[in-house]
Amino acid sequence: MTRRGRLGAYTFRFFAAAFLLLLAMPALTMPVRAEDGYDLWLRYRPMETSAQAQYRPLATAIVSEGISPSLDAAKTELVRGLGGLLNRPVGAGAVQDGAIVIGTPTSSPLVAGLKLPLSALGKEGYLIRSISLSGHAVTIIAANSDIGVLYGSFALLRLIQTRQPIARLDVSSAPRLKYRLLNHWDNLDGTIERGYAGHSIFDWHKMPDYMDPRYTVMTRADASVGINGIALNNVSADPWILSSMYIEKVAALAAVLRPYGIRVYLAAKFSAPVELGKLKTADPADPQVQAWWKKEVDGIYRRIPDFGGFVVKANSEGQPGPRDYNRSQAEGANVIADALAPHGGTVFWRAFVYSEKDPTDRAKQAYNEFKPLDGKFRDNVFVQTKNGAIDFQPREPAHPLFGALPKTNMAMEVQLTKEYLGFATHLVYLPVLWKEVLDWDTMAKGKGSTVAKVIDGSLEGHDTSAMVGVSNIGDDRNWTGAPFTQADWYGFGRLTWDLNLTPEQIAREWLGMSFTNDPAFANAVVPMMIASREAVVDYMTPLGLHHMFATNHHYGPGPWINDLSRPDWNPTYYNRADAKGLGFDRTPSGSDATSQYAPPLASLFAGPDIPDRDLLWFQHVAWGHKMKSGRTLWDELIVHYDTGIAEVGEMRRTWAAMNPYVDDERWSQQVAFLAIQEKEAQWWRDACIAYFQTFSHMPMPAGHSAPPHDLSFYKAIYIPYAPGAPGVTSAAFHNKPKDPIE
Ligand code: GCU
């Protein structure tokens, strides 16, 4: 090289180095990296330097002998996670000190040679163990299947992300529930029923030719917490999803999900044989209808061999169903189940069935319909039952069907999306609610017959089990619309894997992975998250009140609404406020819904010892009734509303002090959201008290202020375009006030 050439090369190198330094500058000068929540709990940001030094020798290389898409996913995640956390590349390598050896006895001779106790782990479980291999201290992640290895890899990363010691590991874990599913209520036009995090992330129009990389990110997040199935579309289903055009798109999504152990499900419309098949009927007893489902299902499995099955909403809120043909729910479910059975598919048949023509208390209708059908559903059918008998309220007694159908596979459906809980801006940590229902004792077979034992199959010896969550995922940059709603997605998966986890444990893990492991942070924020659930019950629907929500969109209070087309859509139907008192009499002298529960519960709920929290759900109580506290019902109600507001105030103060631990973006968004929550908690309280006071005519108890406006002010509050409502229906124009600009 000539002198000039050498000089040129030096100059080039100098400028290149300077350029790189310049690029690195912002990272060096910015104290905290900007965060927008996109990376969820899989952030893998570099650990503190001391922790890096501690963990680096324990994660030096990844040894994987087999090849499969799921093993690749496991390896890629370990490379990404360890590289980020340890702040240095960790790649494939040979057995050495600190190696992480992953595999199954079938794919890896190394793993096979260890003769590990894997038999109890089933298809999805994993074992993580620190062992000595050829004289080297290594960590082994072993399982019976490649998916188990993937779950184990996420588990090891979680241990590191939450700063658990990993030098002497001996962890075995298998999921408690077989089906751990999310139901997306996403419409094919991109809207989401009850979605508060933007539009659907499924861009159907561009599929299958363009598959948004976000599908993979979502899938990794699902798999990291053990979710193993997702239904892609709204339960109020569009039949088009079953057309060949859409099945091609569904197949492309299934291919993205497959390496992560996630099967695709679809919500099917019961009348699809008519709409898509051009048959004259969808009667399940009609041989042509049976043949249609079989042909449709065979066609789906040709394209998607591991298709999961269908979720069906039938005879509910205007959806067609078997009753339209005088057939039972079981006959409806079974025709679809029979088509799926040869392929190993499952029907999730929803118990959310109630009719505008049936004057029976809505809370009783599903039980009345399904109880006589126990034992009539095929083995590959789950009766998918909401946690409570009405509809995802801040608090409901457990659904009476739990424990009442011993010969039926029961799945519990909960809502992650916060339809009745203030949408994305109210911080309500939902694992507390779910755990309360799981721990609920149905007494069906004596004490200890918890809902958890019903749905994990152990109470009646079923060999299958399921829990389903209505997704809160949308195309918002942070996926779920708020920093803290991510905890519900995380918590749903973790809880369905291990029903014994406590909400506190889950919160601590999630906070460590999503923010920081500083104990001072968790010690302040975990109690805040736990308290958030009772707070919302207190400021929205205390003492067993329910369905006090504004029409259609369900945002804000509307306890006075009484003119909707169906009686059981009116809040007045539920609160029954009158001159005498408040609450729905469901005792034997009222609707007798109490008798749908096991006898000890039935008498508890109908009698004087009923817990305060369920009181107005089951009983109509005089305003002046003396509560356990010694206060009147009226005073007690107000104390609860104010306790809820005070708790939100406390949450605001707690979060305000967390600024040093959290990036500005997420911290300040949450600051604003908590301010919204407090303002709206006040709105709930004032509106409800203003309405109930027109009946009680009782004064505010000492120390509690009267609502600042009269009832007409609260009635006039109108929100025309709250998100998530199912279409702009005439109901959206309900009570539209005159509002001229003057
Ligand atoms: C609620 C919700 C509806 C939903 C229904 C269901 O009623 O408001 O939007 O379709 O539940 O679970 O089917």
Boltz pocket constraint, residues with backbone or C-beta under 6 A from the ligand:
constraints:
  - pocket:
      binder: B
      contacts: [[A, 193], [A, 194], [A, 235], [A, 236], [A, 313], [A, 316], [A, 317], [A, 352], [A, 391], [A, 419], [A, 552], [A, 724], [A, 726]]
      max_distance: 6.0
